Amino acid sequence: MTKTDVSNLSQLGRNVELPASPEEAVLEKVPSGHEGTDFVVRFTAPEFTSLCPMTGQPDFAHIVIDYVPDGWLVESKSLKLYLHSFRNHGAFHEDCTLDIAKRLVKLLSPKWLRIGAYWYPRGGIPIDVFWQTGAPPEGVWLPDQGVAPYRGRG
């Protein structure tokens, strides 16, 4: 069994203040320990919150992040704190979604990453945002993100 090197982590197992903004949040990574094996890691944030930059009103999303590591895994507590740092951050849906994806790509240099951000509508228009780095590696099991499209009262 592979033991993960956690010696460079500064937040895991410690009492850490919530970061005031995404820019201040510290994202950390650990070695995957399974080089040569392609597998998908999924993080789901079903209660993501940010603020509308124009009105200051809260916006809510269900975010699903899938990636195929290339040597590194994002440490989950640091990701949770990073995502929570958007709670008082004013940015449009597209900006939040792409900022999260690009920051993870910069940190991890994964073989592949995709993000699906399913934003709850305000004013009657859902704005869902999807992005990926390219085609997923051949042969990886990639389940559907499992989020139904918004149907209102149908």
Contacts in CASP RR format, 6 or more apart in sequence:
PFRMAT RR
TARGET T0000
AUTHOR 0000-0000-0000
METHOD contacts of the structure
MODEL  1
MTKTDVSNLSQLGRNVELPASPEEAVLEKVPSGHEGTDFVVRFTAPEFTS
LCPMTGQPDFAHIVIDYVPDGWLVESKSLKLYLHSFRNHGAFHEDCTLDI
AKRLVKLLSPKWLRIGAYWYPRGGIPIDVFWQTGAPPEGVWLPDQGVAPY
RGRG
2 33 0 8 1.000
2 34 0 8 1.000
4 30 0 8 1.000
4 31 0 8 1.000
4 33 0 8 1.000
5 30 0 8 1.000
5 31 0 8 1.000
6 12 0 8 1.000
6 30 0 8 1.000
8 28 0 8 1.000
9 28 0 8 1.000
9 30 0 8 1.000
9 75 0 8 1.000
9 78 0 8 1.000
10 26 0 8 1.000
10 28 0 8 1.000
11 26 0 8 1.000
11 28 0 8 1.000
11 75 0 8 1.000
11 77 0 8 1.000
11 78 0 8 1.000
11 81 0 8 1.000
12 28 0 8 1.000
12 75 0 8 1.000
12 77 0 8 1.000
12 78 0 8 1.000
13 77 0 8 1.000
16 77 0 8 1.000
16 81 0 8 1.000
18 81 0 8 1.000
18 84 0 8 1.000
18 85 0 8 1.000
19 25 0 8 1.000
19 26 0 8 1.000
19 81 0 8 1.000
19 82 0 8 1.000
19 84 0 8 1.000
19 85 0 8 1.000
20 85 0 8 1.000
20 88 0 8 1.000
21 85 0 8 1.000
21 88 0 8 1.000
21 89 0 8 1.000
22 82 0 8 1.000
22 85 0 8 1.000
22 86 0 8 1.000
22 89 0 8 1.000
22 99 0 8 1.000
22 103 0 8 1.000
24 85 0 8 1.000
25 78 0 8 1.000
25 81 0 8 1.000
25 82 0 8 1.000
25 85 0 8 1.000
26 78 0 8 1.000
26 81 0 8 1.000
26 82 0 8 1.000
27 74 0 8 1.000
27 75 0 8 1.000
27 78 0 8 1.000
27 79 0 8 1.000
27 82 0 8 1.000
27 103 0 8 1.000
27 104 0 8 1.000
27 107 0 8 1.000
28 74 0 8 1.000
28 75 0 8 1.000
28 78 0 8 1.000
29 72 0 8 1.000
29 73 0 8 1.000
29 74 0 8 1.000
29 75 0 8 1.000
29 107 0 8 1.000
29 108 0 8 1.000
30 72 0 8 1.000
30 73 0 8 1.000
30 75 0 8 1.000
31 71 0 8 1.000
31 72 0 8 1.000
31 73 0 8 1.000
32 69 0 8 1.000
32 71 0 8 1.000
32 72 0 8 1.000
32 73 0 8 1.000
33 71 0 8 1.000
34 69 0 8 1.000
35 71 0 8 1.000
38 68 0 8 1.000
38 111 0 8 1.000
38 137 0 8 1.000
38 139 0 8 1.000
38 140 0 8 1.000
39 68 0 8 1.000
39 69 0 8 1.000
39 140 0 8 1.000
40 66 0 8 1.000
40 67 0 8 1.000
40 68 0 8 1.000
40 136 0 8 1.000
40 140 0 8 1.000
40 141 0 8 1.000
40 142 0 8 1.000
40 143 0 8 1.000
41 66 0 8 1.000
41 67 0 8 1.000
41 68 0 8 1.000
41 69 0 8 1.000
41 73 0 8 1.000
41 74 0 8 1.000
42 64 0 8 1.000
42 65 0 8 1.000
42 66 0 8 1.000
42 143 0 8 1.000
43 64 0 8 1.000
43 65 0 8 1.000
43 74 0 8 1.000
43 76 0 8 1.000
43 79 0 8 1.000
44 62 0 8 1.000
44 63 0 8 1.000
44 64 0 8 1.000
44 65 0 8 1.000
45 61 0 8 1.000
45 62 0 8 1.000
45 63 0 8 1.000
45 64 0 8 1.000
45 65 0 8 1.000
45 83 0 8 1.000
46 62 0 8 1.000
47 60 0 8 1.000
47 62 0 8 1.000
48 60 0 8 1.000
48 61 0 8 1.000
48 62 0 8 1.000
48 63 0 8 1.000
48 83 0 8 1.000
48 86 0 8 1.000
48 96 0 8 1.000
48 117 0 8 1.000
49 58 0 8 1.000
49 59 0 8 1.000
49 60 0 8 1.000
49 61 0 8 1.000
49 86 0 8 1.000
49 87 0 8 1.000
50 58 0 8 1.000
50 59 0 8 1.000
50 61 0 8 1.000
50 86 0 8 1.000
50 87 0 8 1.000
50 89 0 8 1.000
50 90 0 8 1.000
50 91 0 8 1.000
50 93 0 8 1.000
50 96 0 8 1.000
51 57 0 8 1.000
51 58 0 8 1.000
51 59 0 8 1.000
51 87 0 8 1.000
51 88 0 8 1.000
51 89 0 8 1.000
51 90 0 8 1.000
51 91 0 8 1.000
52 58 0 8 1.000
52 59 0 8 1.000
52 90 0 8 1.000
52 92 0 8 1.000
52 122 0 8 1.000
53 90 0 8 1.000
53 91 0 8 1.000
53 92 0 8 1.000
56 90 0 8 1.000
57 122 0 8 1.000
59 93 0 8 1.000
59 119 0 8 1.000
59 120 0 8 1.000
59 122 0 8 1.000
60 119 0 8 1.000
60 120 0 8 1.000
61 93 0 8 1.000
61 96 0 8 1.000
61 97 0 8 1.000
61 117 0 8 1.000
61 118 0 8 1.000
61 119 0 8 1.000
61 120 0 8 1.000
62 117 0 8 1.000
62 118 0 8 1.000
62 120 0 8 1.000
62 147 0 8 1.000
63 83 0 8 1.000
63 97 0 8 1.000
63 100 0 8 1.000
63 115 0 8 1.000
63 116 0 8 1.000
63 117 0 8 1.000
63 118 0 8 1.000
64 115 0 8 1.000
64 116 0 8 1.000
64 118 0 8 1.000
64 145 0 8 1.000
64 146 0 8 1.000
64 147 0 8 1.000
65 100 0 8 1.000
65 101 0 8 1.000
65 104 0 8 1.000
65 113 0 8 1.000
65 114 0 8 1.000
65 115 0 8 1.000
65 116 0 8 1.000
66 113 0 8 1.000
66 114 0 8 1.000
66 115 0 8 1.000
66 142 0 8 1.000
66 145 0 8 1.000
67 104 0 8 1.000
67 108 0 8 1.000
67 110 0 8 1.000
67 111 0 8 1.000
67 112 0 8 1.000
67 113 0 8 1.000
67 114 0 8 1.000
68 110 0 8 1.000
68 111 0 8 1.000
68 112 0 8 1.000
68 113 0 8 1.000
68 136 0 8 1.000
68 137 0 8 1.000
68 140 0 8 1.000
69 108 0 8 1.000
69 110 0 8 1.000
69 111 0 8 1.000
70 108 0 8 1.000
70 109 0 8 1.000
70 110 0 8 1.000
70 111 0 8 1.000
72 107 0 8 1.000
72 108 0 8 1.000
72 109 0 8 1.000
72 110 0 8 1.000
73 108 0 8 1.000
74 104 0 8 1.000
74 107 0 8 1.000
74 108 0 8 1.000
82 100 0 8 1.000
82 103 0 8 1.000
83 100 0 8 1.000
86 96 0 8 1.000
89 96 0 8 1.000
91 99 0 8 1.000
93 117 0 8 1.000
93 119 0 8 1.000
93 127 0 8 1.000
93 129 0 8 1.000
94 127 0 8 1.000
94 129 0 8 1.000
96 117 0 8 1.000
97 115 0 8 1.000
97 116 0 8 1.000
97 117 0 8 1.000
97 129 0 8 1.000
97 131 0 8 1.000
98 129 0 8 1.000
98 131 0 8 1.000
100 115 0 8 1.000
100 117 0 8 1.000
101 113 0 8 1.000
101 114 0 8 1.000
101 115 0 8 1.000
101 131 0 8 1.000
104 110 0 8 1.000
104 113 0 8 1.000
105 113 0 8 1.000
105 133 0 8 1.000
110 133 0 8 1.000
111 137 0 8 1.000
112 132 0 8 1.000
112 133 0 8 1.000
112 134 0 8 1.000
112 135 0 8 1.000
112 136 0 8 1.000
112 137 0 8 1.000
112 140 0 8 1.000
113 132 0 8 1.000
113 133 0 8 1.000
114 130 0 8 1.000
114 131 0 8 1.000
114 132 0 8 1.000
114 133 0 8 1.000
114 136 0 8 1.000
115 129 0 8 1.000
115 130 0 8 1.000
115 131 0 8 1.000
115 132 0 8 1.000
116 128 0 8 1.000
116 129 0 8 1.000
116 130 0 8 1.000
116 131 0 8 1.000
116 145 0 8 1.000
116 147 0 8 1.000
117 128 0 8 1.000
117 129 0 8 1.000
117 130 0 8 1.000
118 126 0 8 1.000
118 128 0 8 1.000
118 147 0 8 1.000
118 150 0 8 1.000
119 126 0 8 1.000
119 127 0 8 1.000
119 128 0 8 1.000
119 129 0 8 1.000
120 126 0 8 1.000
120 150 0 8 1.000
121 127 0 8 1.000
121 150 0 8 1.000
126 150 0 8 1.000
128 149 0 8 1.000
128 150 0 8 1.000
136 142 0 8 1.000
END
